[in-house]
Amino acid sequence: LRPQLAGRSVNPVAVGSPLRLDAILAHAAWSQPSREAVRFEATCWTYAEVYDRSRRVAGALQQLGVQKGDRVAWWATNRAEFVEVFFGVPALGAIVSPLDHWWTWDDALVALDQLRPRVIIVGAAQAALIANHHEVLASAGVQTVLCLDPRPAAELDHSYQHHLERATALPQPTPVVPSDAAVIFFT
């Protein structure tokens, strides 16, 4: 029997290869779909749920214009959504880069200037720090700011949850080769 995800069977070969970061999650969702994958505060997701959510993250980012090789920055505290972003971004062939949530705006700007992300995903505290820096963000390559929390500032109209709920799941991962980056960490 082949496990079902979102009402259809999934072949792990079709969803990823050993070369892909997102293939780790695809294989777990195929082999153990109902096993708990994420438990954070009141959130509990199975591997199948995280896989579905990561594919919707990829679809939402694709609708925002994110393509293979583009970068997506994460600047928020620890939260469950990190897992779906961490696996969803590489499904597009894009590169995810988590930033330290305790960084000041100046610290984050140094990283953003180096990364040049197309999209940055932020928490409420980080949204407040960037609220008046639209021109600076644009000069660092940021085209869209997605906020994980409900409307922290009037200047930020892009809700992460809104985009995720309306997104179509990425049907197939973007082809990658071993030399394609998937993650950039700052140390």
FENCOR-V227992 format. One record per backbone hydrogen bond with DSSP energy under -1.0 kcal/mol. CO is the residue of the C=O (numbers start at 1). NH is the residue of the N-H. E is the energy in kcal/mol with one decimal. If there is no record, write none. Layout:
CO:NH:E / CO:NH:E
This chain:
3:10:-1.2 / 5:8:-1.7 / 8:5:-3.0 / 11:14:-1.0 / 11:15:-1.2 / 17:20:-2.3 / 21:24:-1.3 / 22:26:-2.1 / 23:27:-2.6 / 24:28:-1.8 / 25:29:-2.7 / 26:30:-1.9 / 27:31:-2.9 / 28:32:-2.7 / 32:35:-1.5 / 33:48:-2.1 / 35:47:-2.0 / 38:45:-2.3 / 40:43:-2.9 / 43:40:-2.5 / 45:37:-3.0 / 45:38:-2.2 / 46:50:-2.6 / 47:51:-2.6 / 48:52:-2.4 / 49:53:-2.8 / 50:54:-2.8 / 51:55:-2.0 / 52:56:-1.9 / 53:57:-2.5 / 54:58:-2.3 / 55:59:-2.2 / 55:170:-2.2 / 56:60:-2.9 / 57:61:-2.7 / 58:62:-2.4 / 59:63:-2.1 / 60:64:-1.0 / 61:66:-2.5 / 62:65:-1.7 / 67:70:-2.2 / 70:95:-3.1 / 71:118:-2.2 / 71:119:-1.2 / 72:97:-2.3 / 73:121:-3.0 / 74:99:-3.6 / 75:123:-1.4 / 79:82:-1.6 / 80:83:-1.4 / 81:85:-2.0 / 82:86:-3.2 / 83:87:-1.7 / 84:88:-2.1 / 85:89:-2.3 / 89:92:-1.5 / 89:94:-1.6 / 90:93:-1.6 / 91:174:-3.0 / 93:69:-2.4 / 95:72:-2.9 / 96:184:-2.1 / 97:74:-2.3 / 100:103:-1.7 / 104:108:-2.5 / 105:109:-2.6 / 106:110:-1.6 / 107:111:-1.6 / 108:112:-3.0 / 109:113:-2.7 / 110:114:-1.4 / 111:115:-3.0 / 112:116:-3.1 / 118:143:-2.9 / 118:144:-1.7 / 119:73:-2.4 / 120:146:-2.7 / 121:75:-3.5 / 122:148:-3.1 / 123:127:-2.4 / 124:128:-2.0 / 125:129:-1.3 / 126:130:-1.7 / 127:131:-1.1 / 130:133:-2.4 / 133:137:-2.6 / 134:138:-2.5 / 135:139:-2.1 / 136:140:-1.0 / 137:142:-2.3 / 138:141:-1.6 / 144:120:-2.1 / 146:122:-2.8 / 147:160:-2.5 / 153:156:-1.7 / 158:147:-2.8 / 159:163:-2.2 / 160:164:-2.6 / 161:165:-2.7 / 162:166:-1.4 / 177:180:-2.4 / 182:96:-2.4
